[in-house]
Amino acid sequence: MSRTTRRQLWVLAGGGAVLFVLLAWLVVPWQPVPGGMPEPASASDVFTQVQIQRGEDYAHWSRLISWASLAVSLVVSCLLGFTTWGSRLLGRKTRRWPVTVIGLTAVVLLIGRVVTLPFALGLRQRRVDYGLTNQGLGEWFVDEAKGLGLGIVFTSIALLVLFGCVRRWRTWWPVIVSGIFVVLVMAGSFLYPVVVEPLFNDFEPMEQGTLRSQILDLADEEGVAVDDVLVADASRRTTTLNAYVSGFGNTRRVVVYDNLVNDQPDAQVLSVVAHELAHAKHDDVFVGTGLGAFGSLVGVGLLGLVMSSPRLRHRAGIDGLTDPRSVATVLALMALATLLSSPIQNTISRKIEMRADVDALAVTPASAMVELQRELCVRSVCDPNGPAWSQFWFGSHPTVLERVAVAEKLER
């Protein structure tokens, strides 16, 4: 690797980190609750003892299965990525480099899915046992296959860009790859609601009526331009409740789960919609996209520096990023980076989610928010007293007891 390329990689990693921190400092609501966060509510004040025990029983084994699945996935990724096993998955026959990249991507992701399939089936069975899903096993496998297919497509695109640029521009590839990745991240956020979401759910416009009018009035009150209000047939897969605002620009729409509309009072529906509209009000999708784009700069820089290690290349039997057989190594490094960066991502996510709660409480009753959070937890069989370290590392939302405490504080 030339000195110019190495210098670019250090600049990308350091500069991307600085830009990420600067953007996060400017746009993330680090103190989202006026007057500071209150102490979490007591679980016994919000739930019955039976509900608490049921949530703890379900979550205990579900967490263990999930952690075991993650551990096995990482071990397999590292075995394929940091030994010659991964570089030899397609054999020794010489192929055109795009074929090698796509083929290895598909094989590595497929192996990862197969080795974690028993854990996924175990989690699904627990969801069935606790009444969290009514989806048949065949339909579940179809959705899993769709997810795997999308993962192969999107990962292949990213890796084709990476390896193509490295092979074409040996010196300036870091700058070119980073620019393309930023564009891809932005495009993905814009296209996801109109390209990917319809593969898993059917959407129909909400019928004209009081609830639709209230949602549109709420959007006007929060200053959010909404293209449409849709109802997703989520009940075919899950009994949990949700709503969200997806996309931005001309693709922004409010999506409400059909079981939320059918099973809950309008006040609770409006509470969750107000929360989601707050995300759109603050352009949280765009903010997240920007943070992801700067994060990709850090990732490209660190990836290039790590892949330049002679010891790593020797152990994996590859020639660095110019070698398309290094797909497994790149994917292993990405998996490790995702795990290590999770606390940063989820800390930011929890702050943004709490701001959305605070904004929702400004336009909807606190009692509706409290009852909504209680109902969401009961329907999803959540554990209100889960391990603090797990919440710190993996929790993308505040806990239900934190959200109830904020609602009660702002009501007072």
Protein Blocks (a to p, Z undefined) as FASTA:
>chain_A
ZZklmmmmmmmmmmmmmmmmmmmmmmmcfblbghiaaddddfklmpcfklmmmmmmmmmm
mmmmmmmmmmmmmmmmmmmmmmmklmmmnojbdcdfklmmmmmmmmmmmmmmmmmmmmmm
mmmmmmmmnopaccdfklmmmmmmmmmmmmmmmmmmmmmmmmmmmmmmmmlmmmmmmmmm
mmmmmmmmmmmmmmmmmmmpccddddedfklmmmmmmmmmnopacfbdcddfkllmbccd
cdddedehjlbccdddfklmmmpcfklmmmmmmmmmmmmmnommmmmmmmmmmmmmmmmm
mmmmmmmpmklmmmnopgbjklmklmmmmmmmmmmmmmmmmmmmmmmmmmmmmmmmmmmm
mmpcfklmmmmmmmmmmmnopafkbcfklmmmmmmbdcfklmmmmmmmmmZZ
